[in-house]
Amino acid sequence: MKYWLVGASSGIGAALAQELVRRGAEVAISARKADDLREVAGDDMQVVPLDATDRDAVLAAAEQLGDVDVVVWCAGYWQQFDAAEWDADVFERHIQVNLLGLNNVLAAVIPRFVGRRRGHIVGIASVAGYRGLPGAEAYGATKAAQINLLEGLRAALSKHGVRVTTVCPGFVRTPMTDTNEFPMPFIIEADEAARAIADGLEKHRTEIVFPLPMAVTMKLARLVPVRAWAALTKQR
Ligand SMILES: NC(=O)c1ccc[n+]([C@@H]2O[C@H](COP(=O)([O-])OP(=O)(O)OC[C@H]3O[C@@H](n4cnc5c(N)ncnc54)[C@H](OP(=O)(O)O)[C@@H]3O)[C@@H](O)[C@H]2O)c1
């Protein structure tokens, strides 16, 4: 089974790449930092550096890799800002990486998967996409969009033999969360996250949400009425 992980020079993507190799998979990894990719890969993975926001680079990488069975979108951008001092550039960067980067990867793999009537798209979104959270307006909006996009794709592509899995982690200790100055309940390590994802993929789960306490909390949060949610979160 050949996997292509986009956004695997650090954090969850890097840990997942190594976990998949341990489980016997053939793995190719992409991200911008070539040196970090090579360090993650050792002698065990193919390294294809790219910027996911560069569509030509993503299309060329897919061409270079040839037959891939599973593509895993792991790349992501997160930057907190105060909504009262709206930062249009930071908002736009979230869209560029988290949505337009994913769009480029989808454009590269969907025609191949549909043509072969076989393939698996895995997208790492976040439980932050379940409800609006102050300070995470930009990030949360892109994560909600990813969840919605992957859900639509799942239905649209199933008749073409293509599977779609949505991964929604809670807090994971990675370079992305290292600078967070707020409490991160139920935080887990990247290798635990990688095992949860690899286990979920082996079990053919449609949705992989972890860790369990965060999954339960955020699934219940979806049921909280809008006014009550506003009251609960406005102090944050
Ligand atoms: N950590 C958490 O608590 C948490 C929780 C829920 C969801 N997530 C999601 O999990 C995914 C992985 O995040 P992480 O926590 O592992 O963070 P991370 O360590 O910062 O990893 C992000 C990865 O994305 C890559 N990336 C960023 N911009 C890119 C671009 N333009 N082109 C190609 N690659 C790019 C980075 O590599 P380069 O810099 O080398 O390009 C890096 O490999 C993200 O989608 C994130 O939103 C994380």
The ligand as an SDF file (V2000), in Angstrom:
LIG
                    3D

 48 52  0  0  0  0  0  0  0  0999 V2000
   -1.5960   19.9140   16.9200 N   0  0  0  0  0  0  0  0  0  0  0  0
   -2.8930   19.9460   17.1860 C   0  0  0  0  0  0  0  0  0  0  0  0
   -3.3260   20.1300   18.3450 O   0  0  0  0  0  0  0  0  0  0  0  0
   -3.8970   19.7410   16.0960 C   0  0  0  0  0  0  0  0  0  0  0  0
   -5.2480   19.5450   16.4550 C   0  0  0  0  0  0  0  0  0  0  0  0
   -6.1940   19.3450   15.4670 C   0  0  0  0  0  0  0  0  0  0  0  0
   -5.8120   19.3300   14.1440 C   0  0  0  0  0  0  0  0  0  0  0  0
   -4.5090   19.5440   13.7990 N   0  0  0  0  0  0  0  0  0  0  0  0
   -4.1690   19.5180   12.3780 C   0  0  0  0  0  0  0  0  0  0  0  0
   -3.2300   18.4940   12.1550 O   0  0  0  0  0  0  0  0  0  0  0  0
   -2.4520   18.8170   10.9950 C   0  0  0  0  0  0  0  0  0  0  0  0
   -0.9800   18.6950   11.3600 C   0  0  0  0  0  0  0  0  0  0  0  0
   -0.6580   19.7160   12.2970 O   0  0  0  0  0  0  0  0  0  0  0  0
    0.5040   19.5630   13.3750 P   0  0  0  0  0  0  0  0  0  0  0  0
   -0.0790   19.8470   14.6910 O   0  0  0  0  0  0  0  0  0  0  0  0
    1.2300   18.2950   13.1590 O   0  0  0  0  0  0  0  0  0  0  0  0
    1.3890   20.8300   13.0180 O   0  0  0  0  0  0  0  0  0  0  0  0
    2.8550   21.0140   12.4490 P   0  0  0  0  0  0  0  0  0  0  0  0
    3.8280   20.1910   13.1980 O   0  0  0  0  0  0  0  0  0  0  0  0
    3.0550   22.4890   12.3850 O   0  0  0  0  0  0  0  0  0  0  0  0
    2.7360   20.4080   10.9780 O   0  0  0  0  0  0  0  0  0  0  0  0
    2.1940   21.1050    9.9240 C   0  0  0  0  0  0  0  0  0  0  0  0
    2.7730   20.5110    8.6670 C   0  0  0  0  0  0  0  0  0  0  0  0
    2.2140   21.2250    7.5550 O   0  0  0  0  0  0  0  0  0  0  0  0
    3.2540   21.5710    6.6870 C   0  0  0  0  0  0  0  0  0  0  0  0
    2.8960   22.7460    5.9250 N   0  0  0  0  0  0  0  0  0  0  0  0
    2.4970   23.9580    6.3720 C   0  0  0  0  0  0  0  0  0  0  0  0
    2.3060   24.7880    5.3470 N   0  0  0  0  0  0  0  0  0  0  0  0
    2.5670   24.0760    4.2200 C   0  0  0  0  0  0  0  0  0  0  0  0
    2.5700   24.3790    2.8510 C   0  0  0  0  0  0  0  0  0  0  0  0
    2.2470   25.5940    2.3950 N   0  0  0  0  0  0  0  0  0  0  0  0
    2.9080   23.4150    1.9680 N   0  0  0  0  0  0  0  0  0  0  0  0
    3.2520   22.1750    2.3980 C   0  0  0  0  0  0  0  0  0  0  0  0
    3.2700   21.8280    3.6880 N   0  0  0  0  0  0  0  0  0  0  0  0
    2.9510   22.7700    4.5800 C   0  0  0  0  0  0  0  0  0  0  0  0
    4.4580   21.8200    7.6010 C   0  0  0  0  0  0  0  0  0  0  0  0
    5.6870   21.6680    6.9110 O   0  0  0  0  0  0  0  0  0  0  0  0
    6.6000   22.8280    6.2790 P   0  0  0  0  0  0  0  0  0  0  0  0
    6.6330   23.9630    7.2380 O   0  0  0  0  0  0  0  0  0  0  0  0
    7.9140   22.1100    6.0860 O   0  0  0  0  0  0  0  0  0  0  0  0
    5.9610   23.1580    4.9760 O   0  0  0  0  0  0  0  0  0  0  0  0
    4.2930   20.6690    8.5780 C   0  0  0  0  0  0  0  0  0  0  0  0
    4.8600   19.4980    8.0380 O   0  0  0  0  0  0  0  0  0  0  0  0
   -2.8830   20.2320   10.5890 C   0  0  0  0  0  0  0  0  0  0  0  0
   -3.8480   20.1590    9.5770 O   0  0  0  0  0  0  0  0  0  0  0  0
   -3.5090   20.7780   11.8490 C   0  0  0  0  0  0  0  0  0  0  0  0
   -4.4460   21.7930   11.5590 O   0  0  0  0  0  0  0  0  0  0  0  0
   -3.5450   19.7380   14.7350 C   0  0  0  0  0  0  0  0  0  0  0  0
  1  2  1  0
  2  3  2  0
  2  4  1  0
  4  5  1  0
  4 48  2  0
  5  6  2  0
  6  7  1  0
  7  8  2  0
  8  9  1  0
  8 48  1  0
  9 10  1  0
  9 46  1  0
 10 11  1  0
 11 12  1  0
 11 44  1  0
 12 13  1  0
 13 14  1  0
 14 15  2  0
 14 16  1  0
 14 17  1  0
 17 18  1  0
 18 19  2  0
 18 20  1  0
 18 21  1  0
 21 22  1  0
 22 23  1  0
 23 24  1  0
 23 42  1  0
 24 25  1  0
 25 26  1  0
 25 36  1  0
 26 27  1  0
 26 35  1  0
 27 28  2  0
 28 29  1  0
 29 30  1  0
 29 35  2  0
 30 31  1  0
 30 32  2  0
 32 33  1  0
 33 34  2  0
 34 35  1  0
 36 37  1  0
 36 42  1  0
 37 38  1  0
 38 39  2  0
 38 40  1  0
 38 41  1  0
 42 43  1  0
 44 45  1  0
 44 46  1  0
 46 47  1  0
M  CHG  2   8   1  16  -1
M  END
$$$$
